Amino acid sequence: MEPTKQLFVRRRNRTRGKLREANTGRPRLTVFRSGKHIYAQVIDDAKGSTVAAASSIEKELKATFKSGASKEAAGAVGKLIAERAKSAGVENVIFDRGGYLFHGRVRALAEAARESGLAF
């Protein structure tokens, strides 16, 4: 593995380990960030299923933004995932940033989800 990939995997494992310790039965809002898009899922680890999902690839969002890799697109995905999670009956989640640092697109998604009513 490349050194940067090793650092990413180490950060991701450290983050997920701490989330497992702190988890009190709440679903996990996980983020995946690619070079062109951003994805978010609310996962219920007890059942092993995805409760809600949203991404910047979806037609309604893709048409609105020039690029899916912008903070604005991440904010829109955050609002969308919060709406879908609330309609599925999920109000409280644990935020799983994976190996990504909490800034930029990841932070924009988290803040938009908080403003739309998800608590974490």
N, C-alpha and C positions, 0 to 999 in steps of 0.2 A: 504494500500500500504506500501511496505517497504520503509525505509528512503532513500536508494539509488535510488530506482525507482522514488520516489517523487522528488528528486533532479534532476534526468534526465528529467522528465516531465516538471519541472519548467524551466530548461535551454532551452529545446526545445520550449516551449511556448514563452519565452522571445526572443529567436532568431527569431522565425517566426513572432512575433509581430513587431519587428524592421524591418524585411524584408518587411512586408506589408507597413510600413510607408515609407520606402526608395524606394519601387518599382516604376519604371517609365514605366511600360508596358513590361519589359523584362521578358523572361522566367526564371524559377528557376532551378538551377542544385542542386538536392537534393541527399544526400548520406545516405545509410543504411548500417550499419556494423554489421555483425553477428559474431559468434565465428569462423565460418569456411569460410565465403565468404564476399565479399563486392559488393554492388550494387549501381548504379547511374542512375538517370533519369533526363531528361530535361522536365519540366512540364510547359505548358502554362496555367496559372491560369485564364486568361480571357476566354479562350475557355473551360477550364476544361479537357484538354487532354494531353497525354504524347507525346512529339515530338520525343524523342529518349531515348533509354535505353541500358544499358550494365551492365554485371556482370561477376564475376569470375567463374560462373557456366557454361558459354558457352563453347562448345566443343573445340573451337580453343584456348581458354585461359587455360582451365582446363588441357589440355594435356601438356602445357608448364611449369606449375608450380607445385611444390610438394604440396603446400597448397594454397588455395584461400585466406588465412588469413595472407598474407605477404605483405610487402611494395612493393615488385616487382610486385605482382599481382595487387595491388591497382594502381600502376603506369600504368600498361597495360590497366586496365579498364578506367583510366583517358584519355589515348590516344584514346582508342576506342570510348568513349562517345564524345570526341571532334570531331573526324572524322564524326561520325553519326550526330551530331548536325549541323556541317558545311554543310554536304550534304543535310540536311533538311532546310537549309537557316538561321540558327541561329548562329550569331557571338558573341553577347553580352548576358551574363546571370548574374543572381545574385546567389552567392554560398550559399546554405542552408546546413549547417553542422548538422542541427537538434540539438540534445542535446549532441553531441559528442564534445570533445575538439579538437581544431585544431592542432593536432600533430599526428605523427605516420602514420597510413594508410590513414586517412582522408586528412592529409597534402600532402602525396605522390600522392594521386588521384588529388587533386587540382593543384599541381605544374605540373603534367603531362598534365592535361587539358589545363593549361595556355601555356605550351611549345608547345602544338599542335595547338594553334591558338584561343582558346576561351578567350574572354576578360571578366574579372571580378575583 
